[in-house]
Amino acid sequence: SACGKAAISSTARPECKIRPIVLEDRKQWQKLWDGYLKFYEKELSQEITNSTWKRMLDPSEKHLNAIVAEIKVDNISGGSTELVGFATYVLHLSTWSITPYCYLEDLFVSKNARGLGVGRKLIEELYRTADKEKWGRVYWATTESNYRARSLYDKLANKTDFIQYRRTT
């Protein structure tokens, strides 16, 4: 199904495919990851970025996972694709549920693909997986000032009254 009209190509509506991240995605994922960090005005060491990448791809690591959104950028059969978004999620146990919870830790859509339904498709894919795997909850946090994303989130989930507290060590 289509993500929406493409900002990348002209008038055609490219197919937007959501799939698990793979080793060959590193270069394009890195570009998106850098954009994500810039959006939130954060810097991470290359060691943390490399560790995150390795853990997302490690089949023995069941807790940290990622999916990506890709679109075809030309109409040639078997043509090239471009990653335009990703979602990183953490599965964890809960004292409030028998089934695991899914924390959507990172969600990012490239500037040229925002407003085209990519974020919605990434979240809806997590919902499909949650239903299939019987996860008890899919949840996430965002900054209060992230109005564009919050307008989507308000349509897809219920905002809670919880306030997050944090101590960084």
N, C-alpha and C positions, 0 to 999 in steps of 0.2 A: 504494500500500500504506500501511497505517497505521503511524504512529510509535509508537503505544501509546495508552493511555487519555488523554484530554485533561485536563490540569489547568485548562485555560482554559474548556472547556465542561463540561457536566454529565457524563452517562454515555456519550454517543456517542464513538466512536473516530474522530477526524477524520483525513482523508487528509493525509498529510505528503508534500509535493512538494519535491524537490530540483531546483534549477534554477540557471542562471547569474544573477549579480547584474545588475540593470538600474537605469537612472537613477532610476526612480520609487521605488526602495527606499531612497533616501538617509535619509529621516526615521527609518524603522524600523531601518535598519542603524546609524545614529548612536546610537540608544538601546542596541542590542546592543553596539556598540563601546565605549560608555561603561561598560556593565556588565562587559565583558571587562577593560578597564583597571582598573576598581575591584577586580575579582576578584584581579588580580595586583598591586594596590596600586601602580600606575604612573600617571604623568601624561605626556601628550604635548601638544605645542603644537597649536593649531588648524591651523597651517601644515602640520605633518606629517600630521594627520588628513585635511585637504583634499587634500594631495598623494597620499596613499594612495588616497583615493576616486577621484580623477581617473585615476590609473594603472590601477586595477582595471577601469575602464570604457573606457579608451583602446584601440581595436581595433588600433592600431599597436604597442602594448605587449604583447609575446607572453610576457613572463616572469612578471608579477604578475597573478594571476587570483583570482576568488572565486565561490563558490557559496553559496546560501542555502537554508534549510529554511523552508517556509511551511505553515501549516495553515489550514483554513477555520474561521472562528469563529462561523459561523451556518449554518443548513441551507437558507437561501434560495438558489434557483438563481442562480448568479453572485454569491453573497454575498461578504462581505468576508473577507480573509485577513490573517494576522498572521505576520511573520517571527519564528521562534523559535530560529534558529541560523544560523551562518555558518562557512565555512572559507575561509581565504585561503591560497593556495599559490603557490610560486615554482618555475618550471621553469628548470633550469640544466644546462649541460654538465658532464661529469665526465672526469677523466683515467683513470678506472677502467671506463668504459663507452662504447660507441659511441652508445648511446641516451641521451636526457636523463633526469635525475633530477627528482623532484617533492619539494620540501620543503614540508610542511604547516606553515606558519608560525604561523597563528592558527586555533584552533578554539574556538567558544564556543556554548553553548546557554543560553537564558534560564532563570532559576531555576524558573519555573513549568512548564518542559518537560523538566527534568532527570530522568533515569531512565525516559524514555519511548521511548528508542531513536533519538533525533534525532542524537546524536553518531555512533552506529554507521552510520546512513543516510548521513551526510555523508562519512564515511571510505569506506564501501562504494561511493559514487558516484565518489570519486576513484580507487578501485581499478578500477572498470569503465572509466573514462576511460584509466587507465594501461594496461590490457590492450589497449584499442582503439588507443591512440596509440603503443603499444610503448615506454612509459617504462621505464627499467631498474630504478627503485626509487621507492617512496613512503616517506618517512621523516619523523619529527618528534621533538621533545623536549618534555618537560614538567618541572615541578618535582617533586622527590622527594616532597614532601608532598601532591601532588595525587592522593590515594589513590583517590578516586571515579573520576576519569578513567583512572587507571592500571589499575584493575580491568577497564575496557573494553579499553584498549590491549593488555593482556596476552592478551586473547582474539583480537585482530585482527592482531597483529604480534609479531615477536620482539624482545625487549629486547636491546640490544647491550652490550658491555663498554666502549664509548667514553665518555670524560669530556669535556665541552666546556670549552674554554678561550676566553677572550674578552678583547680589549682594546678599550675604547670610546674613540673619538677625539673 
